[in-house]
């Protein structure tokens, strides 16, 4: 099956009467996702901001792929998951009391 040629990573969808930016990252292990600037609730309507957000997200996906291939790391842990695992390990090592962990 021949590879289809990409038109671009950013596509626009009409939401709430306004065209909003979405990114297609399926070729790098991601999916289709809204390009939402920090502090906003909806995808951006600005093409320049959309380009920047897509480039940043692409870097994240490529770094995740590189880590998986080179280091064997499957996913990044969120702070809550990391902290919970860390406290469990400290409790198993008997370095702290249970009262300290509460």
N, C-alpha and C positions, 0 to 999 in steps of 0.2 A: 504494500500500500504506500503510495507516495506521500511525503510530508507536505502538509498544507503550508503555504506561506503566510506568515503573520502580518496582519495589518498594523497592529500596535498593541501595547499592553493595556492602555486605558480605553475604556468605552464609556458611553454616556447613556443614562436612563432617565426618563421623565418621571420625577417623583414630586408630588405636591405642586404640579404646574411648573416645575423648574428642572432643567437638565442637571443631573448630578453625576459626579465621576465615580467610576468603579474600576478596579484593577483585576486583570486576569493573570494569575500566577500559577496556573495549572502546570505549565511546562517546567517549573522549578520546584515542584513538590507542594505548592500551596493550592489555593482555590480562587474563586472569584470573591472579592471582598470590596466593601465600600471604602473609599479613600476619605477618611474622616480626620480633619485636623485636630490637634490637641485642644481640649476645651469646648469642642463642638459636639452636637448630638447627631448631625446628619452629614452625609457626604458633601464634599466641597463643590462649589459651582465655578470656581476659578481654575482655568486650565493650567496656569503656572504653578499654583499650589498643588494641583493634581499631579503634575510631573514630578515635583519634589517628593511628595508622599509616596508615589509609585517607585521612585528611585530608592528611597530609604527602605521601603518594604522589600524590594528586590534584593538589596544588600543583606537584609535579615534572612531571607530565604536561602540565599547562596551561602551565607555563613553557616546556617543550620545544616545544609547539605554537606558542606566541607567538613564540619565537625563529625557528622555521622560517618562519612567515608574514612577520614583520616584517624579520628580518635575513638570511634565506636560509640559516641554519645548520641542517643536517640532523640532526646528532647531536653529542653531547659526546664528546670524546676522553678515554680513560682516561689515567692518568699514564704508564703504560708506552708507549702509542702516541705520546703527545705528546713524551716524552723522546727516543724513537727518531727521530722526525721532526725534532726540534730538532737532534740531533747530526748527522744527515745534512745538514741545511741549513748547519750550521757547517763541515762538511767541504767542501761544495761551494764555500763562500765563501772557502776556503783561509785561514781565520782561526786554525785550530788544526792541529796535526799529527795523523797517524793514531795515533801512540804516545799522545798525550794522550787520544784517544777510546777507547782500550782500557781 
